[in-house]
Amino acid sequence: MFIKNQIKYFLLGIIVILFSSPLGYSMINMIYANKNLTGSFDILLNGFIHSFMLVGVLIFMAGLVNMFVEKNHK
């Protein structure tokens, strides 16, 4: 029964990692909608993409830690 809880973490982490590029692009368009980002668009986009990837990895790692903790308690 403990597997269902980890599957949520694993799937959510993988989905966030897979959609990090579109999420980063949409966040750039929302936050900097009225700004001219001629020279810094790529740098900002890479920052947003990497931050979403980091969040996805942390969610995935939370699932792994939760799996090991519940496995040791049984």
C-alpha positions in Angstrom: 0.0 0.0 0.0 2.9 2.4 0.5 3.8 2.3 -3.2 0.8 4.4 -4.1 2.2 7.4 -2.2 5.6 7.2 -3.9 4.1 6.8 -7.3 2.5 10.3 -6.9 5.9 11.8 -6.1 7.7 9.9 -8.9 5.2 10.9 -11.5 4.9 14.5 -10.4 8.7 14.8 -10.4 9.0 13.3 -13.9 6.2 15.5 -15.2 7.7 18.7 -13.9 11.1 17.7 -15.4 9.6 16.9 -18.8 7.5 20.1 -18.9 10.3 22.3 -17.5 11.0 23.9 -20.9 7.4 25.0 -21.7 6.9 26.0 -18.1 10.0 28.2 -18.2 9.0 29.7 -21.5 5.5 30.5 -20.2 6.9 32.0 -16.9 9.2 34.3 -18.9 6.3 35.5 -21.0 4.1 36.1 -17.9 6.7 37.8 -15.7 8.5 39.8 -18.4 5.5 40.5 -20.6 6.1 44.2 -21.2 9.9 44.1 -21.1 12.4 44.1 -24.0 14.7 41.0 -23.4 16.8 41.2 -26.5 20.1 40.3 -24.9 19.1 38.4 -21.8 16.2 36.2 -23.0 18.3 33.0 -23.3 19.9 33.5 -19.9 16.6 34.1 -18.2 15.0 31.1 -20.0 17.8 28.8 -19.0 17.5 30.0 -15.4 13.8 29.2 -15.3 14.2 25.9 -17.0 16.9 24.8 -14.6 14.9 25.9 -11.6 11.9 23.8 -12.7 14.2 20.8 -13.3 15.6 21.2 -9.8 12.1 21.3 -8.3 11.3 18.1 -10.3 14.4 16.3 -9.0 13.6 17.4 -5.4 10.1 16.1 -5.7 11.4 12.8 -7.1 14.0 12.6 -4.3 11.2 13.2 -1.7 9.5 10.1 -3.1 12.7 8.0 -2.8 13.3 9.1 0.8 9.7 8.4 1.6 10.0 4.9 0.1 13.1 4.1 2.1 11.6 5.4 5.3 8.4 3.4 5.0 10.4 0.3 3.9 12.5 0.5 7.1 9.5 0.9 9.3 7.9 -2.4 8.2 
